[in-house]
Amino acid sequence: MNEYSPPAPSPVMAQYLEIKEANPGCLLFFRMGDFFELFFDDAVAAAQALDIALTKRGRHEGADIPMCGVPVHTAETYLARLIRAGFKVAICDQIEDPAEARRRGGKGPVRRAVTRVVTAGTLTEEGLLDARRHNYLAGIAEAGGEIGLAWLDLSTGAFALMPTSEPCLAGDLARLTPGEILLPERLLTRPALFELLAEWKPVLTPLPNPRFESEAARRRLQEFYGVGALDGFGGFGRAELAAAGALVDYVGLTQQGRAPHLQPPRQVMPASVMQIDAATRRNLELMATLAGERKRSLVATIDRTVTAAGARLLADYLAAPLTEPATIAARLDAVEFFVDRPELREVLRERLKRCPDIERGLTRLGLGRGGPRDLAALSQSLGETAALRDMLVQPGLVPLPERLAAAQQGLGEHGALVERLGRALDAELPLFARDGGFIAAGYSGELDEWRGLRDESRRMIAALQARYAGESAIGALKIRHNNVIGYYIEVSANHAGKLGPEFIHRQTMAGAQRYTTAELADLETKIASAAERALALELRLYEDLVGEVMARRAEIAAAAEALATLDLAAALAELAAEALWVRPVIEESTTFEIAGGRHPMVEAALTGEGKGGSFVANDCALAEDRIWLLTGPNMAGKSTFLRQNALIAILAQMGSYVPAHSARIGIVDRLFSRVGAADDLARGRSTFMVEMVETAAILNQAGPRSFVILDEIGRGTATFDGLSIAWATLEHLHEVNRCRTLFATHYHELTSLAAKLPALACHTMRVKEWKGDVVFLHEVGPGTADRSYGIHVAKLAGLPKNVTARAEEVLSVLEKGEQGGALARLADDLPLFSAARRRAQPPPAESPAEVLLRGTHPDELTPREALDLIYRLKALAPE
Ligand code: ADP
């Protein structure tokens, strides 16, 4: 039986059940006065997720109704937690005033309706979002055998789409890291996507297949943008359209028909961005360290932006480095402009610091979810644009680099709006418009008049209180107000008899009596009507202001984008100047020449405050020699070197300066890494399996413009196995993939391949032996390492001395070759093992006789039992 269709529920419950049924898959936040309440299973789930009390309210079909609730004014915090825990929440508000409902004749409950469905991918509130990252809602669709991907950020209106394919989808999703992914139900069972989707499971929202129909999607998009054809936006494939259409549809659904502002969809061609798979992104710690923290990741290390929108743009750039030299050069020109002008950069950044985020505020206002503070933020930021524009038109600066010229244009002219908002808004602003109190005095004569009346009447109430207190000689007489009975006169119970007949009794409280008088009631009506009119007028004025902002939405969005562009260019320049980075040369070739390259995060960690370390810069030159085979001991800096070159390629192609003395980079179209694998036990893969999966991806996909770093391949298996795999991999990379490769290895045997493979060069991490100790110089030079120094590292790590001494002994035998016989002799003589074994002897187990005796209590034995015991013991003794 359906628990939500009882025979005769109460009217409110009937209303609840109807709304609940219309919003499947969501928790229903049901507005009851000052609370959002949840019932039935929703209540149980939410109480558990929020750790709040589960109570009950009324009965339904003979059972108690579980209930929990959260106060409306703090609902956002609870919402944030529920969304993070993977729930979707339908917000059901009262859409009429309870007073209105009473005027209707009190029939039926207050009207309620779902005003919004909150999901992880459709958030707009500051409190629910990370200011420095985009929160994308992504959609995947399939049509005509092709896969399309679309994504939008509802909070800023950014909207894009691209054609993709099953193999590329993982990398695309890793680039976007969407907060929520919509997809047709049928893709869930697609074997090729099974593993990928399992990884994104917590954020997947499968929807019925027809929602992803491409023709309907085309119509929906045309309707949304009010155009007759979408060709003006780009030539989109059916799959892309289907994905984009599903997004717009879903946004309409979650926003309950309110149309948010979305920029026209921008088509991203897969070839225009560097392809970086999910494992590589993780391994290179682009957005988070391997431990999952933003701190010490690449993005955190290079972020010098001073606005949230600038930080979001940086994250977007870093996630998607470009592949066209001209576009990259245009970004670099903007950075160089600010590198060359430190003073201008400083004043510009000072101005930008005063610009609060307007992108998100604009969307909130558009969705009717904004408040006076969003208007103030707009006024503040737009107010700065004039000064910023002036800064950039100084005669000495023309011609501006292309991107800055565009930004300068984009800043626009907002003087009139800023002036009006400045006049309209008070200095102190409430979060919500609904309670009023945000329009400044002097902005509207009529409003000032109503407020004057309201305040005057309040003063009269204070005077009335003084008069009543005096006349009745009750000093403690008070006139108070509450939302239930309005204004009342309160005296303590023992004074009750002292009041005259004009005092009409209203309420008896514990220890107090409440009254009213005709005079008080009269004043109250005046106050109420003045306050009501003031509030109504204030809300109208607010709507006017919002209307004015919305009328200029496109210009304001352009200004917001311009601010972010300026912030990012200046921030990258700041970084370059501060950390002594250089402008890379990007070209259409397969060169990779870095002089004096450094690893940004390792360098920052070594040279950070109070550390006093220094980072050793290293060159890397891949040209004729496409592959560098790097040998060297553990801890000598091989991984650091590999990663720093990959990071330099990413930084360069996102349009940033790079940590090096000079850099010349032929466009990298795909970046692969196979470094530092860890067990992926959650997916049932051992370290070695992870390593092989990653290696397979590289060998199957890398092409001549790819850049590959491989660290220690084949270590998770037996020596000869591993060596053979590494050997064959190297040959394949050289002969088939023909990509630029840095290959770090322990297998010195591989260096003999250098003679056979012409594009392979051997390099090694230099070490110095000094007074019996080994010093790592962290320098890369030509040649091969003659030793691994593993035992040295083991000593550093604190292995017991007898273990390292014994290891040295074994090593010297192994190094002499003729391993079989020597090893056998070594094994015969096992001083260490036997000593260890002696120490590790387990305590001898108890014999059965001992067990029997222990269970025996002599004082409790009868003579007969004692005799039995002797026989049993005898039976246990070995013959
Ligand atoms: P390997 O991969 O050879 O085992 P790593 O690259 O992990 O070595 O480096 C080990 C440590 O050596 C790093 O954590 C860092 O502290 C230091 N290191 C590496 N490269 C450099 C360098 N170029 N300059 C200074 N210190 C370095």
Boltz pocket constraint, residues with backbone or C-beta under 6 A from the ligand:
constraints:
  - pocket:
      binder: B
      contacts: [[A, 602], [A, 606], [A, 614], [A, 615], [A, 616], [A, 617], [A, 618], [A, 632], [A, 633], [A, 634], [A, 635], [A, 636], [A, 637], [A, 638], [A, 639], [A, 640], [A, 641], [A, 777], [A, 778], [A, 779]]
      max_distance: 6.0
